[in-house]
Amino acid sequence: MADTPRNVAPPGEEWRDMRPGAVAPAEAEDILRQARRNIREHRMGDAEVRVQDRRGRPLAGLPVTVELTRHAFLFGESLWPLDVMIRHGQAGTDRVRAWQQRFRQVFNAATNLCYWTERPRNDASKTEDRQGEPRLENFAATVDWTVASGMTAKGHPLFWSIPKCVPEWRPTGTGWCGSAVSTATMPCATRPATARRWAGLSRSRRRRPARSCWRQDKQRSL
C-alpha cells in the first residue's frame, strides 16, 4: 500500500500534524532518523572527569558515581490541565497536589497559558474572551507555582494573530492588528504584578541556549 500523503494543518493548528497517522510511515522514519542524528550533534558531547584528593593529587582506581541533578535542555509541557483545575475550584486538592508532584518529577520547564481567546470556545485559559472582562488570575497562579517549583517558566502567547485566537468582539480585516495588540497588552500593562511576571518570563527565555525554540515562538508570543 502506498504511503498516505501528509495533510498540512492550517496555521495555528500545526499540532494536528503530530497526531498518529498524520505523517506517512516513510516520512516518519526519515524524521526519526534525523532526530537521532540531531541528538548526537546537539545534545551529546565528550567530557573528562578528574578525581583528585584534597591536595589536588590525582586518584586512580576509585569507583565514581555521577548523578545528573539539573539538565540544561528545557523539557516541559503546557499547564493547561492545572489551569483548568484551578479555574474549577480544585486548587489545593489532593488531585492537584498529585498532578503537581508528578509534573515536577518529569519536567524542568512549563508553558503558562495566556491566550487572549481560543476558539471554538473551549475550556482553555482566556485572558479577555469577553470585552472589558480581563482574567489574569490563573496565569498569575500558574507562573507563581512554576517559579516556586524551581522550573523555567514560559508564557504563551501574549498575542497570536491567527483568527481563532482573536476575540469575536475585535474588528476584522486590514489595519486592525496594531489596535488589537494595544488592547491585548493593556491588562498586563495596567497590573504591575502581571507585568513583572511577563518581564521575568521574557528574560528567562532570552538567557536560555535553545535559540531555535525562541525563534519559533517569537512571532506568536510577542
C-alpha positions, 0 to 999 in steps of 0.5 A: 500500500502506498504511503498516505500523503501528509495533510498540512494543518492550517496555521495555528493548528500545526499540532494536528500534524503530530497526531498518529497517522498524520505523517506517512510511515516513510516520512516518519522514519526519515524524521526519526532518523534525523532526530537521532542524528540531531541528538548526537550533534546537539545534545551529546558531547565528550567530557573528562572527569578528574578525581583528585584528593584534597591536595589536588593529587590525582586518584586512580582506581576509585569507583565514581558515581555521577548523578545528573541533578539539573539538565540544561535542555528545557523539557516541559509541557503546557499547564493547561490541565492545572489551569483548568483545575484551578479555574474549577475550584480544585486548587489545593486538592489532593488531585492537584497536589498529585498532578503537581508532584508528578509534573515536577518529577518529569519536567524542568520547564512549563508553558503558562497559558495566556491566550487572549481567546481560543476558539471554538470556545473551549475550556482553555485559559482566556485572558479577555474572551469577553470585552472589558472582562480581563482574567489574569488570575490563573496565569498569575497562579500558574507562573507563581507555582512554576517559579516556586517549583524551581522550573523555567517558566514560559508564557504563551502567547501574549498575542497570536494573530491567527483568527481563532485566537482573536476575540469575536468582539475585535474588528476584522480585516486590514489595519486592525492588528496594531489596535488589537495588540494595544488592547491585548497588552493593556491588562498586563500593562495596567497590573504591575504584578502581571507585568513583572511576571511577563518581564521575568518570563521574557528574560528567562527565555532570552538567557536560555541556549535553545535559540531555535525554540525562541525563534519559533515562538517569537512571532506568536508570543510577542 
